[in-house]
Amino acid sequence: KYSSEHVNRRSGMIKKNTTIPFTFHCLTEDPKDIVDDVNIIPLDETLKMKAWWWKICLFQEGMPKGTNTYFDLDVIIQSNIDCLNTYVKGKLQLIDYSTTDMEVSLDYDSLQTIRTFYNSSIMCWETGIFTDVYHKLMSDFKVYENVYIGLDRFFTYEVDQWRFSPLPWIMYSRRSGPYDKCTEPSDTLRHGGH
């Protein structure tokens, strides 16, 4: 879905909007044309996942140690993101709109309305705190893949809510239409709402 151009652009956005030293990691099956200062982590293609499900690999054993901040490649970063590292305190920090009337999605297979409370386009966590969730999903992946449309619904219905905490300063703005060179953001990170 995304090219090396999207990865390189994301790396540039982060450099422009943080004062904290960091290493940029990219999980991908195709490292061609990604800038040299990006650390490539190869995806295990034998897992045969689709699209958004690959994000669960962020929580497997063997990932780089430390405090992590993750962005989908269609997130637009508009200002300083240093604040995100101050919110990592033993929980997975992600967009939480459980108290808002944001989204109701239709699961066409079961014709039931499935509400999503969490959005994983931006996440912060300490390495190692979510490995059991990775193992839970992988233990019966085909079943979870068929029950839920994506990882966000898996998080909403299969993970204890105490594990999550909402991130501040996130403007969620889902737009329709094709994604073209970072011009159509799904989510926008704005510091202080500016």
C-alpha positions as CSV (number, residue, x, y, z in Angstrom):
1,K,0.0,0.0,0.0
2,Y,2.8,2.4,0.8
3,S,6.2,3.0,-0.9
4,S,9.6,4.0,0.2
5,E,8.7,7.6,-0.4
6,H,6.1,7.4,2.4
7,V,8.7,5.9,4.8
8,N,11.3,8.6,3.9
9,R,8.7,11.3,4.2
10,R,7.7,10.0,7.7
11,S,11.4,9.9,8.8
12,G,11.7,13.6,7.7
13,M,8.5,14.6,9.5
14,I,9.8,13.1,12.8
15,K,13.3,14.7,12.5
16,K,11.6,18.0,12.0
17,N,9.2,17.6,14.9
18,T,11.3,16.2,17.8
19,T,14.3,17.2,19.8
20,I,14.7,13.8,21.4
21,P,17.4,11.5,19.9
22,F,15.8,8.5,18.3
23,T,16.3,5.5,15.9
24,F,13.7,5.2,13.1
25,H,12.7,1.6,12.5
26,C,10.6,0.4,9.6
27,L,9.0,-3.1,9.5
28,T,8.8,-3.9,5.8
29,E,9.1,-6.7,3.3
30,D,10.7,-4.3,0.7
31,P,13.5,-2.0,1.9
32,K,14.4,-0.8,-1.6
33,D,15.0,3.0,-1.8
34,I,14.5,3.6,2.0
35,V,17.0,6.1,3.3
36,D,20.1,4.7,4.9
37,D,19.5,6.1,8.4
38,V,16.3,4.0,8.8
39,N,16.8,0.7,10.5
40,I,15.0,-2.0,8.5
41,I,13.3,-4.8,10.5
42,P,12.2,-7.6,8.0
43,L,8.7,-8.8,8.2
44,D,8.2,-12.6,8.5
45,E,6.2,-13.1,5.3
46,T,5.4,-16.6,6.3
47,L,2.7,-15.2,8.6
48,K,0.7,-14.2,5.5
49,M,-1.2,-11.3,7.1
50,K,-3.2,-8.6,5.4
51,A,-2.7,-4.9,5.8
52,W,-3.3,-3.5,9.3
53,W,-2.7,-6.9,11.0
54,W,1.0,-6.6,10.5
55,K,1.1,-4.0,13.3
56,I,0.9,-6.8,15.9
57,C,4.5,-7.7,15.0
58,L,5.6,-4.6,16.9
59,F,4.9,-6.4,20.1
60,Q,6.7,-9.7,19.4
61,E,9.9,-10.7,21.3
62,G,13.1,-9.5,19.8
63,M,12.0,-6.0,19.0
64,P,14.5,-3.1,19.8
65,K,14.5,-2.2,23.5
66,G,13.2,1.1,24.9
67,T,10.4,3.5,24.6
68,N,8.6,3.3,21.3
69,T,6.4,5.7,19.3
70,Y,4.6,4.3,16.3
71,F,2.9,6.2,13.5
72,D,1.0,4.8,10.5
73,L,2.4,6.1,7.3
74,D,-0.7,8.2,6.6
75,V,-0.5,10.1,9.9
76,I,0.5,13.8,9.4
77,I,2.7,15.2,12.1
78,Q,2.3,19.0,12.3
79,S,4.2,20.0,15.4
80,N,6.6,18.9,18.1
81,I,6.0,15.3,19.4
82,D,8.4,15.3,22.4
83,C,5.4,15.1,24.6
84,L,4.5,11.6,23.5
85,N,7.4,10.0,25.4
86,T,6.2,11.5,28.7
87,Y,3.0,9.4,28.6
88,V,4.5,5.9,28.5
89,K,3.9,4.5,32.0
90,G,3.4,0.7,31.7
91,K,0.4,0.9,29.4
92,L,-0.1,1.0,25.7
93,Q,-0.9,4.6,24.8
94,L,-3.1,5.0,21.8
95,I,-6.0,7.0,20.4
96,D,-9.0,6.3,22.6
97,Y,-12.4,7.5,21.5
98,S,-14.4,5.2,23.7
99,T,-16.3,8.1,25.3
100,T,-17.1,9.8,22.0
101,D,-19.6,9.0,19.3
102,M,-17.0,8.7,16.6
103,E,-17.4,5.5,14.6
104,V,-19.8,2.7,14.1
105,S,-18.7,0.2,11.5
106,L,-20.6,-2.6,9.8
107,D,-19.2,-6.1,9.7
108,Y,-20.8,-7.3,6.5
109,D,-20.1,-10.9,7.2
110,S,-22.1,-11.1,10.3
111,L,-24.4,-8.1,9.7
112,Q,-23.7,-6.8,13.2
113,T,-22.6,-3.4,14.2
114,I,-19.2,-3.5,15.8
115,R,-18.0,-0.4,17.6
116,T,-14.3,0.4,17.7
117,F,-13.0,2.2,20.8
118,Y,-9.3,2.3,20.0
119,N,-7.3,3.5,17.1
120,S,-3.7,2.2,16.6
121,S,-2.5,4.8,14.0
122,I,-0.4,6.3,16.8
123,M,0.9,4.2,19.7
124,C,3.5,4.6,22.5
125,W,4.8,1.8,24.7
126,E,7.8,0.2,26.4
127,T,9.2,-2.8,24.6
128,G,7.9,-6.1,26.2
129,I,4.7,-4.9,27.8
130,F,2.4,-6.4,25.1
131,T,4.1,-9.6,24.1
132,D,1.2,-11.7,25.5
133,V,-1.3,-9.9,23.3
134,Y,0.9,-10.8,20.3
135,H,0.8,-14.4,21.4
136,K,-3.0,-14.3,21.9
137,L,-3.6,-13.0,18.4
138,M,-1.1,-15.4,16.8
139,S,-2.5,-18.4,18.7
140,D,-5.7,-18.4,16.6
141,F,-5.0,-15.7,14.0
142,K,-7.4,-17.1,11.3
143,V,-10.3,-17.0,13.8
144,Y,-9.6,-13.4,15.0
145,E,-9.0,-12.3,11.4
146,N,-12.5,-13.6,10.5
147,V,-14.2,-12.2,13.6
148,Y,-12.7,-8.7,13.5
149,I,-12.2,-6.4,10.5
150,G,-8.8,-5.3,11.9
151,L,-6.4,-4.9,14.8
152,D,-8.3,-2.0,16.4
153,R,-11.4,-4.2,16.9
154,F,-9.2,-7.0,18.2
155,F,-7.8,-4.5,20.8
156,T,-11.2,-3.3,21.7
157,Y,-12.8,-6.6,22.3
158,E,-10.0,-9.0,23.2
159,V,-7.6,-7.0,25.4
160,D,-8.3,-5.8,28.9
161,Q,-9.1,-2.1,28.9
162,W,-6.8,-1.3,31.8
163,R,-3.9,-1.9,29.5
164,F,-4.7,1.2,27.4
165,S,-4.5,4.9,28.1
166,P,-5.5,7.7,25.8
167,L,-3.0,9.9,24.0
168,P,-3.5,13.7,24.3
169,W,-3.4,16.2,21.4
170,I,-4.7,13.9,18.7
171,M,-7.1,15.1,16.1
172,Y,-8.8,12.1,14.5
173,S,-9.8,13.0,10.9
174,R,-10.8,10.1,8.7
175,R,-11.2,11.1,5.1
176,S,-12.5,9.2,2.1
177,G,-10.7,8.9,-1.2
178,P,-7.4,7.7,-2.4
179,Y,-4.2,8.3,-0.4
180,D,-1.8,10.3,-2.5
181,K,1.7,11.3,-1.3
182,C,0.7,12.3,2.3
183,T,-2.0,14.7,1.1
184,E,-4.9,12.8,2.6
185,P,-4.3,12.2,6.3
186,S,-6.2,9.6,8.3
187,D,-5.0,11.0,11.5
188,T,-3.3,14.3,12.4
189,L,-1.1,14.8,15.4
190,R,-1.4,18.3,16.7
191,H,0.3,19.6,19.8
192,G,-2.1,21.5,22.0
193,G,-4.8,21.4,19.4
194,H,-3.1,23.9,17.1
